[in-house]
């Protein structure tokens, strides 16, 4: 996911992310585990918590997109594929629960040819 396409004035822009992923800002909020207001109110979009969640999502999507050949397929994987070894939670669920590091660990193991 091209960072310039999804950012505006140095922050992740939910509207641009939604356009890039062909979805809605409401779905981006749900995917990131944020309330709709966090992504629609100008004074909340730039908060550290909101930006951290969006950054974690973009980092993981960027990491897996080459495996799937597109950002859209990476987004589908992120939202719907259970990760073995993590109670069948999806990457989305782990990030929403504050465990993006666990998704990166899973991907590191996969990159090394190990099963999670």
Secondary structure as UniProt FT lines:
FT   TURN            3..5
FT   STRAND          7..8
FT   TURN            9..10
FT   STRAND          11..12
FT   HELIX           14..20
FT   TURN            21..22
FT   HELIX           25..32
FT   HELIX           36..40
FT   HELIX           42..45
FT   HELIX           48..68
FT   HELIX           71..80
FT   TURN            84..88
FT   HELIX           91..96
FT   TURN            97..98
FT   HELIX           100..111
FT   TURN            112..113
//
